[in-house]
Amino acid sequence: MLFSLDKPMKLSLEVNGDRLHNLHIFANAIDRNKPDLNDPNVIYFGIRAHQPGDLPGDVFNIPSGKTVYVDGGAIVKAKFLVDKAHDVKILGRGIVLQPERGVEIRHSKNVTVDGLIFINPKHYTIYGGESTDLTIKNIKSFSSEGWSDGIDLMSCSNVEIDDVFMRNSDDCIAIYGHRWDFYGDARNYNIKNSILWADIAHPTNIGIHGDADHGGNIIENIKFSNIDILEHDEDDVVAEGCMAICVSDNNTARNISYTDIRIESIQEGRIFNFEVCFSEKYSAASGRKIENITMKNISYNGPYVNPSIIRGYNSERNVEGITIENLRINGELVTNPKEGNIKIGDFATKVIFKK
């Protein structure tokens, strides 16, 4: 095969429809932001394999004010831990290979992760908790183990995710409130120009975890735009939805938009699921509310999938204000629930279709 590219691209080359033995091709732009390696605040990983020799848990701890650079050709067999730190950059074109987690960001501020390839972390590629001002750009993530999500953020705010490629054996991008030792709401996300491939579970997932014992969390002001979803294959019906907002734990999710989302053929799942719910497996309480959700320029091309769902929990824990504009399934404009295979359940109001 011979082809040419006129710009940086992330490609999947599939022969005879074989998506399990495909070739992933990442054509990056030339890295023109390589830091000064003589700077004492630069931690450099050169072209060889790197593994902590005497640190427990295969961890590289990154303090405040440091820039980590993993050069192309370098392999890091450990996770990067940013804990109670600020002004940290983790950059480069190298590989983080089979860590416990790729990058773990805890109680920190102003952290950037840009350019790396993550191969088969055991539990999350990027794990964020109670942190603010996060930038995640141009990473490539592959995972195949159980609960090896891509980007999972708990009680984080002011987040930009741009130009990422995520192929994960669980949720590709998940946004939650409280979980474990992280507390607080989740606000102000801009997720754009990215490719999501969920071999299992959700390409995007919002809202299941929160602080049920203290009135829940607010998850708000989240924008998804210019996203290609290449796969969604989930046989557990409660975990389906390319665009999933399933709030529990007294959470409220509001002011969320999906614009210019292109979905390829789904093996098993549904296009979207907006539901105030109670999960026996994960929840301590039902969710509180979903409101002001906008979908614009959404396309799905493929065979029949399970119905999309809009549903509240009861009259006080409801879904209100869903606007669906220019949703097309196999090229056909959807103007009502029947045409879109959408089930509007109880306690869901103000669902509007626009051309």
C-alpha positions in Angstrom: 0.0 0.0 0.0 1.2 3.5 -0.8 -0.4 6.7 0.2 0.7 10.2 1.2 -0.3 12.6 4.0 -0.3 16.4 3.8 -0.6 17.0 7.5 -0.2 15.1 10.8 -2.8 12.4 11.2 -3.7 9.4 13.4 -4.8 6.5 11.2 -6.0 2.9 11.5 -5.1 0.7 8.5 -7.6 -2.2 8.4 -7.3 -5.0 5.8 -10.6 -6.8 4.9 -12.3 -5.2 7.8 -10.0 -6.7 10.5 -10.0 -4.2 13.3 -8.3 -6.5 15.8 -5.1 -6.9 13.7 -5.0 -3.4 12.3 -2.0 -1.2 11.9 -2.0 2.1 13.9 -0.1 4.9 12.1 0.7 8.1 14.0 2.2 10.8 11.8 3.3 13.5 14.2 4.4 17.0 13.4 8.1 17.7 14.0 8.5 18.4 17.8 9.7 22.0 17.9 9.2 22.4 21.6 11.9 20.2 23.0 13.2 21.8 26.2 16.7 22.8 27.0 18.2 19.6 28.4 20.7 21.6 30.4 18.0 23.3 32.4 18.1 22.0 36.0 14.3 21.9 36.0 14.2 19.4 33.0 14.0 15.7 33.8 15.2 13.9 30.7 14.6 10.3 29.6 16.9 9.5 26.7 16.7 6.9 24.0 16.8 3.6 26.1 14.6 1.8 28.6 14.1 3.4 32.0 12.8 1.8 35.2 13.2 3.0 38.8 15.9 1.0 40.4 15.2 1.5 44.1 11.8 3.2 44.2 8.8 1.1 45.3 5.9 0.6 43.0 7.7 1.6 39.8 7.0 5.3 40.2 8.8 8.4 39.1 7.7 11.3 41.4 7.6 14.6 39.7 7.8 17.7 41.9 6.6 21.3 41.2 8.1 23.3 38.5 9.6 20.4 36.6 9.4 19.6 32.9 9.7 15.8 32.1 10.8 15.1 28.5 10.6 11.5 27.2 12.5 11.5 23.9 11.4 9.6 20.9 12.8 6.1 21.2 12.8 6.2 25.0 10.7 3.6 26.9 9.6 4.3 30.5 8.5 1.3 32.5 6.8 3.2 35.3 4.1 5.7 36.1 4.6 9.4 36.5 3.2 10.6 39.8 2.3 14.3 40.3 1.1 14.7 43.9 0.4 18.0 45.6 2.5 19.8 42.9 2.0 22.6 40.5 3.4 23.8 37.2 4.4 20.4 35.8 4.9 19.4 32.2 5.3 15.8 30.9 6.2 15.9 27.3 7.8 14.0 24.5 7.4 11.3 21.8 8.5 8.3 23.8 6.6 5.3 25.2 5.3 4.6 28.7 5.1 0.8 28.8 2.8 -1.3 31.0 2.8 0.9 34.1 0.3 0.6 36.9 -1.0 3.9 35.6 0.4 6.2 33.0 0.3 9.5 34.7 -1.3 10.0 38.1 -2.2 13.6 39.1 -3.4 14.1 42.7 -4.3 17.3 44.4 -2.3 19.3 41.9 -2.6 22.4 39.7 -1.4 23.4 36.2 -0.2 20.1 34.8 0.3 19.4 31.1 0.7 15.9 29.4 1.6 16.1 25.7 2.7 13.8 23.0 3.4 10.5 24.7 2.3 7.0 23.7 0.9 4.8 26.6 0.9 1.0 26.1 -1.3 -1.2 28.3 -1.4 0.5 31.7 -3.0 -1.9 34.2 -5.4 0.7 35.6 -6.0 4.1 33.7 -3.8 5.9 31.3 -4.3 9.3 33.0 -5.8 9.3 36.4 -6.7 12.7 37.9 -8.1 13.5 41.3 -9.0 16.9 42.9 -6.8 18.8 40.5 -7.3 21.9 38.4 -6.0 23.5 35.2 -5.1 20.3 33.4 -4.0 20.1 29.7 -3.9 16.7 27.9 -2.8 16.9 24.3 -1.7 14.6 21.4 -1.4 11.4 23.6 -2.0 7.9 22.2 -3.3 5.3 24.5 -3.8 1.5 24.2 -5.1 -0.7 27.0 -6.4 -4.2 27.1 -6.9 -5.2 30.8 -10.0 -5.0 32.9 -10.7 -1.5 34.2 -7.9 -0.1 32.1 -9.8 3.2 31.3 -8.2 5.9 29.3 -8.6 9.4 30.9 -10.6 9.2 34.2 -10.9 12.5 36.2 -12.5 12.7 39.7 -13.4 16.1 41.1 -11.2 17.9 38.6 -12.0 21.3 36.9 -10.6 23.6 34.2 -9.6 20.8 31.8 -8.6 20.8 28.2 -8.3 17.5 26.2 -7.2 18.1 22.6 -6.1 15.8 19.8 -5.9 12.5 21.7 -6.2 9.0 20.4 -7.7 6.6 22.9 -8.2 2.8 22.3 -9.2 1.4 25.7 -10.6 -1.7 27.3 -13.0 0.4 29.3 -14.2 4.0 29.2 -12.0 6.2 27.0 -12.9 9.5 28.8 -14.8 9.6 32.1 -15.7 12.6 34.3 -16.8 12.1 37.8 -17.3 13.9 41.1 -16.1 12.5 44.4 -14.4 9.1 44.4 -12.0 7.6 46.9 -10.0 10.4 48.6 -10.9 13.1 46.0 -13.7 15.6 46.8 -15.4 18.5 45.0 -17.3 19.3 41.8 -16.2 18.9 38.2 -16.5 22.0 36.0 -15.3 23.5 32.7 -14.1 20.9 30.3 -13.2 21.4 26.7 -12.7 18.0 24.8 -12.0 18.4 21.1 -10.4 17.1 17.9 -10.0 13.6 19.2 -10.5 9.9 18.3 -12.1 7.5 20.7 -12.2 3.7 20.3 -13.8 1.8 23.2 -13.2 -1.9 22.7 -15.4 -2.2 25.8 -17.6 0.3 27.7 -18.2 3.9 26.9 -16.2 6.3 24.6 -17.4 9.1 26.9 -19.0 8.7 30.3 -20.2 11.3 32.9 -21.6 11.3 36.3 -21.8 7.9 38.0 -19.6 8.7 41.0 -20.1 11.5 43.5 -20.4 12.5 47.2 -23.7 10.9 48.0 -23.3 11.4 51.7 -23.0 15.2 51.4 -25.6 16.1 48.8 -23.8 15.0 45.6 -21.6 16.9 43.2 -22.2 19.4 40.3 -20.7 18.3 37.0 -21.2 21.1 34.5 -20.0 23.2 31.6 -18.5 20.3 29.5 -18.0 20.6 25.7 -17.2 17.8 23.3 -16.5 18.8 19.7 -15.0 17.4 16.6 -14.8 13.8 17.9 -14.6 10.6 15.9 -15.9 7.5 17.7 -14.5 4.4 16.0 -16.0 1.7 18.2 -18.3 1.0 21.0 -18.8 -2.7 22.0 -20.5 -3.4 25.3 -22.8 -6.3 26.1 -23.8 -5.0 29.6 -26.9 -2.9 28.8 -26.4 -0.6 31.8 -22.9 0.4 30.6 -23.9 1.4 27.0 -23.8 4.7 25.2 -21.2 6.4 23.0 -22.4 9.6 24.8 -23.3 8.6 28.3 -24.5 10.8 31.1 -25.7 8.4 33.9 -25.8 10.4 37.1 -26.1 8.8 40.5 -24.8 9.5 44.1 -27.1 12.7 44.2 -25.1 14.3 41.4 -26.4 16.9 39.0 -25.1 17.1 35.4 -25.8 20.2 33.4 -24.7 22.5 30.6 -23.1 19.7 28.5 -22.8 19.9 24.7 -21.8 17.4 21.9 -21.0 19.1 18.6 -19.7 17.5 15.4 -19.6 13.9 16.6 -19.1 11.1 14.0 -19.8 7.6 15.1 -18.7 4.6 13.0 -20.4 1.2 13.2 -21.1 0.0 16.7 -20.8 -3.7 17.4 -23.0 -3.5 20.5 -24.3 -0.5 22.4 -26.3 2.6 21.8 -25.7 6.1 20.5 -26.5 7.9 23.7 -27.8 7.4 27.2 -29.0 10.3 29.4 -30.3 8.8 32.6 -30.8 9.7 36.2 -30.1 6.3 37.7 -29.2 4.2 40.7 -26.5 1.6 40.1 -26.5 -1.3 42.6 -22.8 -1.9 41.8 -21.5 1.6 42.1 -24.0 4.0 43.7 -24.9 5.0 47.2 -27.9 7.0 46.0 -29.7 7.8 42.8 -28.7 10.9 40.8 -30.4 14.2 41.2 -30.8 15.9 37.8 -29.7 16.1 34.2 -30.4 19.5 32.5 -29.5 21.5 29.5 -27.9 19.0 27.2 -27.3 19.9 23.5 -26.4 17.5 20.7 -25.6 19.1 17.3 -24.4 17.6 14.1 -24.2 14.0 15.3 -23.9 11.2 12.7 -24.0 7.4 13.1 -23.3 5.1 10.1 -23.9 1.5 10.8 -26.4 -1.2 11.5 -29.2 -1.3 14.1 -28.1 -0.6 17.7 -29.9 -0.7 21.0 -32.3 2.3 21.5 -30.9 5.5 22.9 -32.4 6.5 26.3 -33.6 9.7 27.9 -35.0 8.9 31.4 -35.4 10.3 34.9 -35.6 8.5 38.2 -38.7 10.1 39.7 -40.6 13.3 39.5 -38.0 15.1 41.6 -34.9 13.5 40.1 -35.6 14.1 36.4 -34.1 15.0 33.0 -35.0 18.4 31.6 -34.0 20.2 28.5 -32.5 18.0 25.8 -32.0 19.6 22.4 -31.1 17.4 19.4 -30.2 19.2 16.2 -29.2 17.6 13.0 -28.9 14.0 14.2 -28.4 11.7 11.2 -28.5 7.9 11.2 -27.1 6.4 8.0 -27.6 9.8 6.3 -31.2 10.2 7.3 -32.2 13.2 9.4 -33.9 12.3 12.7 -36.9 14.6 13.5 -38.6 12.5 16.2 -37.8 9.8 18.7 -39.2 7.0 16.5 -36.9 7.9 13.6 -33.9 7.9 15.9 -34.7 4.7 17.8 -34.9 6.8 20.9 -36.8 5.8 24.1 -38.0 8.8 26.1 -38.9 7.3 29.5 -40.6 8.7 32.5 -39.6 12.0 34.2 -38.0 13.4 31.0 -39.3 16.7 29.7 -38.5 19.4 27.1 -36.9 17.1 24.6 -36.6 19.2 21.3 -35.6 18.0 17.8 -34.2 20.6 15.4 -33.3 20.3 11.7 
